[in-house]
Amino acid sequence: MSMKPCLVVDLGTVAYGPAYALQRRLVEARKAGAVGDVLLLCEHPHVVTLGRNGHREHLRGGERALEQRGVEFHPTDRGGDVTYHGPGQLVGYPILHVGEIRRDVVWYVRQLEETLIRASADFGIAARREPGLTGVWVDTADGRGPEKLAAIGVHFSRWVCSHGFACNVSTDLRYFDLIVPCGIGDKGVTSLERLLARPVTFAEFRPRLVERFAEVFGFQMEAATPAALEEQLERATLGAKA
């Protein structure tokens, strides 16, 4: 049986606003059947985002503190609370018609977690789920309790998903001090670099992540450039107007 194709597009470093706008365009095109499934990968400049059910009191010091550190602030329509994105964090935005795979939002979130757990295992890290919480966690050796390696927050529109996951590869974890990460005040955050005690690059981690994503969801991944994706979207727009 041939596997379903999924484009993987590396956007590089892109501000949150344009990446959010691109997701919305892709969601509409995917709902219309004008494009196929897509996995966007990127890195954001410093930004804090707030989910639709989030609490602004989880911004430590408020928006003023963010401005002083050069951190943008964006409310979004994803699930979850408040989180930080920035350099050294690999962000993934799958734009998938989950309804064509399995109509189960919880299952989809668990599959994203499984993707990240398997990719972490490729580096010898025993990541896991934490009961009652979303995301990917790692137990600490010094008794501090579990720390979050990757956050997940999603949105669905007619079974097409957007937003996704953020994995701390070489992130400066001090920026998480600006927030109560995901609204969980009694647990910390970590990164691949901290856990491995050595530098880790996107070039090293990204291929493993894409491979595990394909494995978990049963996709045949096809690399595409941002320009090629934009061309597809423009054709889809013209087709809708015709």
MIDOSE-1310 file (N, C-alpha, C; in nm, 2 decimals, decimal comma, always signed):
residues 242
msmk	+0,08/-0,12/+0,00/+0,00/+0,00/+0,00/+0,09/+0,12/+0,00; +0,06/+0,22/-0,09/+0,14/+0,34/-0,10/+0,10/+0,43/+0,01; +0,20/+0,51/+0,07/+0,17/+0,60/+0,18/+0,12/+0,73/+0,12; +0,04/+0,80/+0,21/-0,01/+0,93/+0,17/+0,10/+1,03/+0,17
pclv	+0,11/+1,12/+0,07/+0,21/+1,22/+0,06/+0,18/+1,33/+0,16; +0,29/+1,39/+0,21/+0,28/+1,51/+0,29/+0,40/+1,60/+0,26; +0,38/+1,72/+0,23/+0,49/+1,81/+0,20/+0,56/+1,85/+0,34; +0,69/+1,87/+0,34/+0,76/+1,93/+0,45/+0,83/+2,05/+0,40
vdlg	+0,80/+2,16/+0,46/+0,85/+2,29/+0,42/+0,93/+2,36/+0,53; +1,06/+2,38/+0,51/+1,14/+2,45/+0,61/+1,14/+2,60/+0,59; +1,07/+2,67/+0,67/+1,05/+2,82/+0,66/+1,18/+2,89/+0,71; +1,27/+2,83/+0,78/+1,38/+2,89/+0,84/+1,33/+2,98/+0,96
tvay	+1,39/+3,09/+0,98/+1,35/+3,18/+1,08/+1,25/+3,28/+1,03; +1,13/+3,28/+1,09/+1,02/+3,36/+1,04/+0,94/+3,42/+1,17; +0,90/+3,54/+1,16/+0,83/+3,60/+1,27/+0,69/+3,53/+1,28; +0,64/+3,54/+1,41/+0,52/+3,46/+1,44/+0,40/+3,51/+1,35
gpay	+0,38/+3,64/+1,34/+0,27/+3,69/+1,26/+0,26/+3,63/+1,12; +0,36/+3,64/+1,04/+0,36/+3,58/+0,90/+0,34/+3,43/+0,90; +0,40/+3,36/+1,00/+0,38/+3,22/+1,00/+0,23/+3,18/+1,04; +0,17/+3,26/+1,13/+0,03/+3,24/+1,16/-0,06/+3,26/+1,04
alqr	-0,03/+3,37/+0,97/-0,11/+3,40/+0,85/-0,10/+3,29/+0,74; +0,02/+3,24/+0,73/+0,04/+3,13/+0,63/-0,04/+3,01/+0,67; -0,04/+2,98/+0,80/-0,12/+2,86/+0,85/-0,27/+2,88/+0,81; -0,32/+3,00/+0,83/-0,46/+3,03/+0,81/-0,49/+3,01/+0,66
rlve	-0,40/+3,05/+0,57/-0,42/+3,04/+0,43/-0,42/+2,89/+0,39; -0,33/+2,82/+0,45/-0,32/+2,67/+0,42/-0,44/+2,60/+0,47; -0,49/+2,63/+0,59/-0,61/+2,57/+0,64/-0,72/+2,58/+0,54; -0,75/+2,70/+0,50/-0,86/+2,73/+0,40/-0,84/+2,65/+0,27
arka	-0,72/+2,64/+0,22/-0,69/+2,57/+0,10/-0,70/+2,42/+0,12; -0,66/+2,37/+0,24/-0,67/+2,23/+0,27/-0,82/+2,19/+0,29; -0,90/+2,27/+0,35/-1,04/+2,24/+0,37/-1,11/+2,24/+0,23; -1,07/+2,32/+0,14/-1,12/+2,32/+0,00/-1,07/+2,21/-0,09
gavg	-0,97/+2,13/-0,04/-0,91/+2,03/-0,12/-0,82/+2,08/-0,22; -0,77/+2,21/-0,21/-0,69/+2,27/-0,31/-0,54/+2,24/-0,29; -0,50/+2,20/-0,17/-0,36/+2,16/-0,14/-0,37/+2,03/-0,06; -0,26/+1,96/-0,05/-0,25/+1,84/+0,03/-0,20/+1,87/+0,17
dvll	-0,17/+1,77/+0,25/-0,12/+1,78/+0,38/+0,02/+1,84/+0,38; +0,05/+1,93/+0,48/+0,18/+2,00/+0,48/+0,23/+2,00/+0,63; +0,36/+1,98/+0,64/+0,42/+2,01/+0,77/+0,52/+2,13/+0,76; +0,49/+2,24/+0,82/+0,57/+2,35/+0,82/+0,67/+2,34/+0,94
lceh	+0,80/+2,37/+0,92/+0,90/+2,37/+1,02/+0,96/+2,51/+1,02; +0,98/+2,56/+1,14/+1,04/+2,70/+1,15/+1,10/+2,72/+1,29; +1,17/+2,84/+1,29/+1,22/+2,89/+1,42/+1,17/+3,04/+1,43; +1,12/+3,08/+1,54/+1,07/+3,21/+1,56/+1,17/+3,30/+1,64
phvv	+1,17/+3,43/+1,60/+1,23/+3,53/+1,70/+1,15/+3,53/+1,83; +1,21/+3,59/+1,93/+1,14/+3,58/+2,06/+1,00/+3,63/+2,06; +0,91/+3,54/+2,10/+0,77/+3,57/+2,10/+0,70/+3,48/+2,21; +0,60/+3,54/+2,28/+0,51/+3,47/+2,37/+0,37/+3,47/+2,31
tlgr	+0,31/+3,35/+2,31/+0,18/+3,34/+2,25/+0,08/+3,29/+2,36; -0,04/+3,33/+2,35/-0,14/+3,30/+2,45/-0,26/+3,22/+2,38; -0,29/+3,10/+2,42/-0,39/+3,02/+2,37/-0,53/+3,08/+2,40; -0,63/+3,03/+2,33/-0,76/+3,09/+2,34/-0,82/+3,07/+2,48
nghr	-0,77/+2,97/+2,56/-0,82/+2,95/+2,70/-0,72/+2,99/+2,80; -0,62/+3,07/+2,75/-0,51/+3,11/+2,84/-0,54/+3,22/+2,93; -0,45/+3,25/+3,02/-0,47/+3,35/+3,13/-0,35/+3,45/+3,12; -0,39/+3,58/+3,10/-0,28/+3,68/+3,09/-0,20/+3,69/+3,22
ehlr	-0,26/+3,65/+3,34/-0,19/+3,66/+3,46/-0,07/+3,56/+3,46; -0,06/+3,47/+3,36/+0,05/+3,38/+3,35/+0,17/+3,45/+3,28; +0,15/+3,58/+3,24/+0,26/+3,66/+3,19/+0,33/+3,72/+3,32; +0,44/+3,68/+3,36/+0,51/+3,73/+3,47/+0,56/+3,88/+3,44
gger	+0,50/+3,97/+3,51/+0,54/+4,11/+3,48/+0,45/+4,17/+3,37; +0,36/+4,10/+3,31/+0,28/+4,15/+3,21/+0,35/+4,18/+3,07; +0,28/+4,24/+2,98/+0,33/+4,27/+2,85/+0,45/+4,36/+2,86; +0,45/+4,45/+2,96/+0,56/+4,55/+2,97/+0,69/+4,47/+2,99
aleq	+0,69/+4,37/+3,07/+0,82/+4,29/+3,09/+0,86/+4,23/+2,96; +0,77/+4,18/+2,87/+0,80/+4,13/+2,75/+0,87/+4,23/+2,66; +0,81/+4,35/+2,65/+0,87/+4,46/+2,57/+1,01/+4,49/+2,61; +1,03/+4,49/+2,74/+1,17/+4,53/+2,79/+1,27/+4,42/+2,75
rgve	+1,23/+4,30/+2,72/+1,32/+4,19/+2,68/+1,32/+4,17/+2,53; +1,24/+4,26/+2,46/+1,24/+4,24/+2,31/+1,16/+4,12/+2,27; +1,05/+4,09/+2,34/+0,97/+3,97/+2,31/+0,84/+4,01/+2,26; +0,80/+3,97/+2,15/+0,66/+4,00/+2,10/+0,56/+3,92/+2,18
fhpt	+0,43/+3,97/+2,16/+0,32/+3,90/+2,23/+0,21/+3,88/+2,13; +0,16/+3,76/+2,12/+0,05/+3,73/+2,02/-0,06/+3,64/+2,08; -0,18/+3,69/+2,10/-0,29/+3,60/+2,13/-0,32/+3,51/+2,00; -0,36/+3,38/+2,02/-0,38/+3,29/+1,91/-0,51/+3,21/+1,93
drgg	-0,55/+3,14/+1,83/-0,67/+3,05/+1,85/-0,64/+2,91/+1,88; -0,51/+2,88/+1,92/-0,48/+2,74/+1,95/-0,53/+2,71/+2,09; -0,53/+2,58/+2,12/-0,56/+2,54/+2,26/-0,44/+2,56/+2,35; -0,46/+2,54/+2,48/-0,35/+2,56/+2,57/-0,34/+2,70/+2,63
dvty	-0,24/+2,72/+2,71/-0,23/+2,85/+2,78/-0,12/+2,93/+2,72; -0,02/+2,98/+2,79/+0,08/+3,07/+2,74/+0,21/+2,99/+2,72; +0,28/+3,02/+2,61/+0,41/+2,96/+2,59/+0,51/+3,05/+2,52; +0,63/+3,02/+2,52/+0,74/+3,10/+2,46/+0,80/+3,03/+2,34
hgpg	+0,82/+3,10/+2,23/+0,90/+3,05/+2,12/+1,02/+3,14/+2,10; +1,13/+3,09/+2,05/+1,24/+3,17/+2,03/+1,36/+3,09/+1,96; +1,47/+3,16/+1,94/+1,58/+3,09/+1,87/+1,62/+2,96/+1,94; +1,66/+2,86/+1,86/+1,69/+2,73/+1,92/+1,58/+2,64/+1,95
qlvg	+1,46/+2,69/+1,92/+1,34/+2,60/+1,94/+1,28/+2,56/+1,80; +1,27/+2,44/+1,77/+1,21/+2,39/+1,65/+1,06/+2,38/+1,66; +0,99/+2,46/+1,58/+0,85/+2,47/+1,58/+0,79/+2,39/+1,46; +0,69/+2,31/+1,48/+0,63/+2,24/+1,38/+0,48/+2,27/+1,37
ypil	+0,43/+2,31/+1,25/+0,29/+2,34/+1,23/+0,24/+2,24/+1,12; +0,18/+2,13/+1,16/+0,12/+2,03/+1,07/-0,02/+2,09/+1,02; -0,04/+2,10/+0,89/-0,17/+2,14/+0,84/-0,22/+2,02/+0,77; -0,30/+1,94/+0,85/-0,34/+1,81/+0,80/-0,49/+1,80/+0,80
hvge	-0,55/+1,72/+0,71/-0,69/+1,69/+0,72/-0,70/+1,56/+0,80; -0,70/+1,58/+0,93/-0,71/+1,47/+1,03/-0,83/+1,39/+1,01; -0,94/+1,45/+0,96/-1,06/+1,38/+0,94/-1,05/+1,27/+0,83; -0,95/+1,28/+0,75/-0,92/+1,17/+0,65/-0,84/+1,06/+0,71
irrd	-0,79/+1,08/+0,83/-0,70/+0,98/+0,89/-0,78/+0,91/+1,01; -0,82/+1,00/+1,10/-0,90/+0,95/+1,22/-0,96/+1,07/+1,29; -1,09/+1,07/+1,30/-1,16/+1,18/+1,36/-1,16/+1,17/+1,51; -1,04/+1,21/+1,57/-1,02/+1,20/+1,71/-0,91/+1,30/+1,75
vvwy	-0,95/+1,41/+1,81/-0,86/+1,51/+1,85/-0,75/+1,46/+1,95; -0,80/+1,39/+2,05/-0,71/+1,34/+2,15/-0,61/+1,25/+2,09; -0,65/+1,16/+2,00/-0,56/+1,07/+1,93/-0,45/+1,15/+1,86; -0,49/+1,26/+1,79/-0,40/+1,34/+1,71/-0,29/+1,40/+1,80
vrql	-0,33/+1,45/+1,92/-0,24/+1,51/+2,01/-0,14/+1,40/+2,06; -0,19/+1,29/+2,09/-0,11/+1,18/+2,14/-0,01/+1,14/+2,03; -0,05/+1,14/+1,90/+0,04/+1,11/+1,79/+0,15/+1,21/+1,78; +0,12/+1,34/+1,80/+0,23/+1,44/+1,80/+0,33/+1,41/+1,92
eetl	+0,27/+1,38/+2,03/+0,36/+1,35/+2,15/+0,45/+1,23/+2,11; +0,39/+1,12/+2,05/+0,46/+1,00/+2,01/+0,58/+1,04/+1,91; +0,55/+1,13/+1,82/+0,65/+1,17/+1,72/+0,77/+1,23/+1,80; +0,75/+1,31/+1,89/+0,85/+1,38/+1,97/+0,92/+1,28/+2,06
iras	+0,85/+1,19/+2,12/+0,91/+1,09/+2,21/+1,01/+1,00/+2,13; +0,97/+0,96/+2,01/+1,05/+0,88/+1,93/+1,18/+0,95/+1,88; +1,16/+1,08/+1,84/+1,27/+1,16/+1,79/+1,37/+1,18/+1,91; +1,32/+1,20/+2,03/+1,41/+1,22/+2,14/+1,48/+1,09/+2,17
adfg	+1,41/+0,98/+2,16/+1,48/+0,85/+2,18/+1,60/+0,82/+2,09; +1,59/+0,88/+1,97/+1,70/+0,87/+1,87/+1,83/+0,93/+1,93; +1,81/+1,02/+2,03/+1,93/+1,09/+2,09/+1,95/+1,03/+2,23; +1,89/+0,92/+2,26/+1,91/+0,85/+2,39/+1,84/+0,91/+2,50
iaar	+1,74/+0,99/+2,47/+1,66/+1,06/+2,58/+1,53/+0,99/+2,60; +1,50/+0,95/+2,72/+1,38/+0,88/+2,76/+1,27/+0,97/+2,79; +1,22/+1,04/+2,68/+1,10/+1,13/+2,70/+0,98/+1,05/+2,72; +0,88/+1,11/+2,78/+0,75/+1,04/+2,80/+0,64/+1,14/+2,82
repg	+0,51/+1,09/+2,83/+0,40/+1,17/+2,86/+0,39/+1,19/+3,01; +0,32/+1,29/+3,06/+0,29/+1,31/+3,20/+0,14/+1,30/+3,22; +0,10/+1,21/+3,30/-0,05/+1,19/+3,32/-0,12/+1,32/+3,35; -0,23/+1,34/+3,28/-0,31/+1,46/+3,30/-0,26/+1,59/+3,23
ltgv	-0,15/+1,58/+3,17/-0,09/+1,70/+3,10/-0,06/+1,67/+2,96; -0,05/+1,78/+2,88/-0,01/+1,76/+2,74/+0,13/+1,80/+2,72; +0,20/+1,74/+2,62/+0,34/+1,77/+2,59/+0,43/+1,65/+2,61; +0,56/+1,68/+2,60/+0,66/+1,57/+2,62/+0,75/+1,61/+2,73
wvdt	+0,77/+1,51/+2,82/+0,84/+1,54/+2,95/+0,96/+1,45/+2,97; +1,05/+1,50/+3,05/+1,17/+1,42/+3,08/+1,19/+1,42/+3,23; +1,22/+1,31/+3,29/+1,24/+1,31/+3,44/+1,38/+1,36/+3,47; +1,40/+1,44/+3,57/+1,53/+1,49/+3,61/+1,60/+1,40/+3,70
adgr	+1,73/+1,40/+3,70/+1,81/+1,31/+3,78/+1,83/+1,37/+3,93; +1,80/+1,50/+3,95/+1,83/+1,55/+4,08/+1,70/+1,57/+4,16; +1,59/+1,51/+4,12/+1,47/+1,51/+4,20/+1,39/+1,63/+4,19; +1,41/+1,72/+4,09/+1,33/+1,83/+4,06/+1,19/+1,80/+4,00
gpek	+1,18/+1,67/+3,97/+1,05/+1,63/+3,90/+1,06/+1,65/+3,75; +0,95/+1,61/+3,68/+0,96/+1,62/+3,54/+0,97/+1,76/+3,48; +1,04/+1,77/+3,37/+1,05/+1,90/+3,30/+1,00/+1,88/+3,16; +0,94/+1,99/+3,10/+0,89/+1,98/+2,97/+0,99/+2,01/+2,86
laai	+1,00/+1,91/+2,77/+1,09/+1,93/+2,66/+1,02/+1,99/+2,54; +0,89/+1,95/+2,52/+0,82/+2,00/+2,40/+0,68/+2,03/+2,44; +0,63/+2,14/+2,39/+0,49/+2,18/+2,42/+0,40/+2,16/+2,29; +0,27/+2,14/+2,32/+0,18/+2,11/+2,21/+0,05/+2,19/+2,23
gvhf	+0,01/+2,25/+2,12/-0,12/+2,33/+2,12/-0,18/+2,33/+1,98; -0,30/+2,29/+1,97/-0,36/+2,27/+1,83/-0,49/+2,34/+1,82; -0,53/+2,36/+1,69/-0,66/+2,41/+1,66/-0,72/+2,33/+1,54; -0,85/+2,31/+1,55/-0,92/+2,24/+1,44/-1,03/+2,32/+1,38
srwv	-1,04/+2,31/+1,25/-1,15/+2,37/+1,17/-1,19/+2,27/+1,07; -1,31/+2,22/+1,08/-1,37/+2,12/+1,00/-1,27/+2,00/+0,97; -1,21/+1,96/+1,08/-1,11/+1,85/+1,09/-0,98/+1,88/+1,02; -0,95/+2,00/+0,99/-0,82/+2,04/+0,94/-0,75/+2,11/+1,06
cshg	-0,63/+2,06/+1,10/-0,56/+2,11/+1,21/-0,46/+2,21/+1,18; -0,42/+2,30/+1,27/-0,32/+2,39/+1,26/-0,25/+2,41/+1,40; -0,15/+2,50/+1,40/-0,06/+2,51/+1,52/+0,01/+2,37/+1,53; +0,06/+2,34/+1,65/+0,13/+2,21/+1,66/+0,22/+2,19/+1,78
facn	+0,35/+2,19/+1,75/+0,44/+2,16/+1,86/+0,56/+2,25/+1,86; +0,63/+2,26/+1,97/+0,75/+2,34/+1,98/+0,85/+2,26/+2,07; +0,96/+2,22/+2,01/+1,06/+2,14/+2,09/+1,19/+2,22/+2,12; +1,23/+2,22/+2,24/+1,34/+2,30/+2,28/+1,47/+2,22/+2,24
vstd	+1,54/+2,27/+2,14/+1,66/+2,20/+2,10/+1,78/+2,27/+2,17; +1,80/+2,40/+2,14/+1,91/+2,47/+2,20/+1,86/+2,60/+2,26; +1,74/+2,60/+2,30/+1,67/+2,72/+2,34/+1,73/+2,78/+2,47; +1,74/+2,92/+2,48/+1,78/+2,98/+2,60/+1,66/+2,98/+2,70
lryf	+1,67/+2,89/+2,79/+1,56/+2,86/+2,88/+1,53/+2,97/+2,97; +1,61/+3,07/+2,99/+1,59/+3,18/+3,08/+1,47/+3,26/+3,03; +1,43/+3,26/+2,90/+1,32/+3,33/+2,86/+1,19/+3,28/+2,91; +1,19/+3,15/+2,95/+1,06/+3,09/+3,01/+1,03/+3,15/+3,15
dliv	+1,13/+3,23/+3,21/+1,11/+3,29/+3,33/+1,01/+3,41/+3,32; +0,98/+3,45/+3,19/+0,88/+3,56/+3,17/+0,74/+3,51/+3,18; +0,72/+3,38/+3,19/+0,58/+3,33/+3,19/+0,57/+3,21/+3,29; +0,45/+3,17/+3,31/+0,42/+3,04/+3,37/+0,40/+2,94/+3,26
pcgi	+0,50/+2,87/+3,22/+0,49/+2,79/+3,09/+0,36/+2,70/+3,09; +0,28/+2,72/+2,99/+0,16/+2,64/+2,98/+0,07/+2,65/+3,10; +0,09/+2,75/+3,18/+0,01/+2,77/+3,30/+0,04/+2,67/+3,41; +0,15/+2,60/+3,40/+0,19/+2,50/+3,50/+0,31/+2,55/+3,58
gdkg	+0,28/+2,60/+3,70/+0,38/+2,67/+3,78/+0,48/+2,58/+3,86; +0,45/+2,45/+3,87/+0,53/+2,37/+3,96/+0,62/+2,27/+3,88; +0,63/+2,30/+3,75/+0,72/+2,21/+3,67/+0,81/+2,30/+3,58; +0,93/+2,26/+3,55/+1,02/+2,34/+3,47/+1,02/+2,29/+3,33
vtsl	+1,12/+2,35/+3,25/+1,14/+2,32/+3,11/+1,28/+2,28/+3,09; +1,31/+2,21/+2,99/+1,44/+2,17/+2,96/+1,47/+2,17/+2,80; +1,58/+2,13/+2,76/+1,62/+2,13/+2,62/+1,70/+2,01/+2,59; +1,71/+1,98/+2,46/+1,80/+1,87/+2,42/+1,95/+1,90/+2,46
erll	+1,99/+2,02/+2,44/+2,13/+2,06/+2,48/+2,15/+2,04/+2,63; +2,06/+2,08/+2,71/+2,08/+2,06/+2,85/+2,08/+1,91/+2,89; +1,99/+1,84/+2,83/+1,99/+1,69/+2,86/+2,11/+1,62/+2,82; +2,16/+1,66/+2,70/+2,28/+1,59/+2,64/+2,41/+1,65/+2,68
arpv	+2,41/+1,77/+2,74/+2,53/+1,84/+2,78/+2,63/+1,86/+2,67; +2,57/+1,89/+2,55/+2,65/+1,92/+2,43/+2,57/+2,00/+2,34; +2,63/+2,07/+2,24/+2,55/+2,14/+2,14/+2,47/+2,05/+2,05; +2,35/+2,09/+2,02/+2,26/+2,02/+1,93/+2,21/+2,12/+1,83
tfae	+2,22/+2,09/+1,70/+2,18/+2,18/+1,60/+2,04/+2,13/+1,53; +1,97/+2,22/+1,47/+1,86/+2,18/+1,39/+1,89/+2,08/+1,28; +2,01/+2,10/+1,22/+2,05/+2,01/+1,11/+2,06/+1,87/+1,16; +2,09/+1,85/+1,29/+2,10/+1,72/+1,35/+1,97/+1,66/+1,39
frpr	+1,88/+1,75/+1,45/+1,76/+1,70/+1,50/+1,64/+1,70/+1,40; +1,64/+1,79/+1,31/+1,52/+1,81/+1,22/+1,50/+1,68/+1,13; +1,60/+1,62/+1,07/+1,57/+1,50/+0,99/+1,51/+1,38/+1,07; +1,56/+1,37/+1,20/+1,50/+1,26/+1,28/+1,35/+1,29/+1,31
lver	+1,32/+1,42/+1,34/+1,18/+1,46/+1,37/+1,09/+1,43/+1,25; +1,14/+1,47/+1,13/+1,06/+1,44/+1,01/+1,04/+1,29/+0,98; +1,14/+1,22/+1,00/+1,14/+1,07/+0,99/+1,03/+1,01/+1,08; +1,04/+1,05/+1,21/+0,94/+1,00/+1,31/+0,80/+1,05/+1,28
faev	+0,79/+1,17/+1,23/+0,65/+1,22/+1,20/+0,59/+1,13/+1,09; +0,67/+1,11/+0,99/+0,63/+1,02/+0,88/+0,59/+0,88/+0,93; +0,67/+0,83/+1,01/+0,65/+0,69/+1,07/+0,52/+0,69/+1,15; +0,50/+0,78/+1,24/+0,38/+0,78/+1,32/+0,25/+0,80/+1,25
fgfq	+0,25/+0,89/+1,15/+0,13/+0,92/+1,08/+0,11/+0,84/+0,95; +0,22/+0,77/+0,91/+0,21/+0,69/+0,78/+0,22/+0,77/+0,66; +0,30/+0,88/+0,66/+0,31/+0,97/+0,55/+0,44/+0,93/+0,47; +0,44/+0,97/+0,34/+0,56/+0,98/+0,26/+0,59/+1,12/+0,25
meaa	+0,70/+1,17/+0,31/+0,73/+1,31/+0,32/+0,80/+1,35/+0,19; +0,76/+1,47/+0,14/+0,82/+1,53/+0,02/+0,86/+1,67/+0,05; +0,99/+1,69/+0,03/+1,04/+1,83/+0,07/+1,00/+1,93/-0,04; +0,96/+2,05/+0,01/+0,93/+2,16/-0,08/+0,98/+2,29/-0,03
tpaa	+1,01/+2,38/-0,12/+1,06/+2,51/-0,07/+0,94/+2,60/-0,04; +0,97/+2,71/+0,04/+0,86/+2,80/+0,07/+0,81/+2,86/-0,06; +0,89/+2,89/-0,16/+0,85/+2,94/-0,28/+0,75/+2,85/-0,36; +0,79/+2,72/-0,36/+0,70/+2,62/-0,42/+0,56/+2,61/-0,35
leeq	+0,57/+2,62/-0,22/+0,44/+2,62/-0,14/+0,36/+2,74/-0,18; +0,42/+2,86/-0,18/+0,35/+2,98/-0,22/+0,29/+2,97/-0,36; +0,36/+2,91/-0,45/+0,30/+2,89/-0,58/+0,18/+2,80/-0,58; +0,18/+2,70/-0,50/+0,07/+2,61/-0,49/-0,05/+2,69/-0,43
lera	-0,03/+2,77/-0,33/-0,14/+2,85/-0,27/-0,19/+2,95/-0,37; -0,11/+3,01/-0,45/-0,15/+3,11/-0,55/-0,24/+3,04/-0,65; -0,20/+2,92/-0,69/-0,28/+2,85/-0,79/-0,42/+2,81/-0,73; -0,41/+2,77/-0,60/-0,54/+2,74/-0,53/-0,63/+2,86/-0,53
tlga	-0,57/+2,97/-0,50/-0,66/+3,10/-0,49/-0,72/+3,13/-0,63; -0,64/+3,12/-0,73/-0,69/+3,15/-0,87/-0,79/+3,05/-0,91; -0,78/+2,92/-0,87/-0,87/+2,82/-0,90/-1,01/+2,85/-0,83; -1,00/+2,90/-0,71/-1,12/+2,93/-0,63/-1,20/+3,04/-0,69
ka	-1,12/+3,14/-0,75/-1,19/+3,25/-0,81/-1,24/+3,23/-0,95; -1,19/+3,12/-1,01/-1,23/+3,09/-1,15/-1,38/+3,05/-1,16
